[in-house]
Amino acid sequence: MDEQPQGQPQVHQPKPGHKTLMGVLSYLGILVIIPLLMAKDDPFVKFHIKQGLLLVIVEIAVWVLGSSMWQLWMLLNLVNLATLVFSIIGIVNVVQGNQKELPLIGGLAKNFSF
């Protein structure tokens, strides 16, 4: 660890892969809570947290609908598949260092504020 001059507050420097890890966790379902609590001040991570939260909300809505409306089983499975594909796209964007909106639903993520 680098030594700080005496009397200077120690500044936390994130490790190089910290942003990437937090960004990837944003797309892994309920694990979005981890970056939300630990790295929401970073603009790159915050962008991906918002998109990950949107996917979690869709997953929860599908779960609730699926438990009460079994007739929609096939449609809900397609929505689940779409959220999986969107999560993969989001993870690829994080690893590449991009802040690209997810197709079809990415624009809705802008509505989150925290």
MOBEL-V391484 format. One record per backbone hydrogen bond with DSSP energy under -0.5 kcal/mol. CO is the residue of the C=O (numbers start at 0). NH is the residue of the N-H. E is the energy in kcal/mol with one decimal. If there is no record, write none. Layout:
# MOBEL-V391484
CO_NH_E ; CO_NH_E
This chain:
# MOBEL-V391484
4_7_-2.1 ; 10_12_-0.6 ; 11_13_-0.6 ; 14_17_-2.1 ; 16_20_-2.8 ; 17_21_-2.6 ; 18_22_-2.5 ; 19_23_-2.7 ; 20_24_-2.5 ; 21_25_-1.1 ; 23_26_-1.7 ; 24_27_-1.5 ; 26_28_-0.5 ; 27_30_-1.7 ; 28_31_-1.8 ; 29_32_-1.8 ; 30_33_-1.5 ; 30_34_-0.7 ; 31_35_-1.8 ; 32_36_-2.1 ; 33_37_-2.2 ; 34_38_-2.7 ; 38_41_-1.4 ; 40_42_-0.5 ; 41_45_-3.0 ; 42_46_-2.0 ; 43_47_-1.4 ; 44_48_-2.6 ; 45_49_-2.2 ; 46_50_-1.4 ; 47_51_-2.5 ; 48_52_-2.9 ; 49_53_-1.7 ; 50_54_-1.9 ; 51_55_-2.2 ; 52_56_-2.4 ; 53_57_-2.1 ; 54_58_-2.5 ; 55_59_-2.6 ; 56_60_-2.5 ; 57_61_-2.5 ; 58_62_-2.2 ; 59_63_-2.6 ; 60_64_-2.7 ; 61_65_-2.8 ; 62_66_-1.7 ; 63_67_-1.0 ; 64_67_-0.5 ; 64_68_-3.0 ; 68_71_-1.8 ; 69_72_-1.5 ; 71_75_-2.9 ; 72_76_-2.0 ; 73_77_-1.6 ; 74_78_-1.9 ; 75_79_-2.4 ; 76_80_-2.3 ; 77_81_-2.3 ; 78_82_-2.3 ; 79_83_-1.9 ; 80_84_-2.4 ; 81_85_-2.8 ; 82_86_-2.1 ; 83_87_-2.1 ; 84_88_-2.5 ; 85_89_-2.5 ; 86_90_-2.4 ; 87_91_-2.5 ; 88_92_-2.3 ; 89_93_-2.2 ; 90_94_-2.6 ; 91_95_-2.0 ; 92_96_-0.5 ; 92_97_-2.9 ; 93_96_-1.4 ; 101_105_-1.8 ; 102_104_-2.6 ; 104_107_-1.5 ; 104_108_-0.6 ; 105_108_-0.9 ; 106_109_-0.8 ; 107_110_-1.7 ; 108_111_-1.6
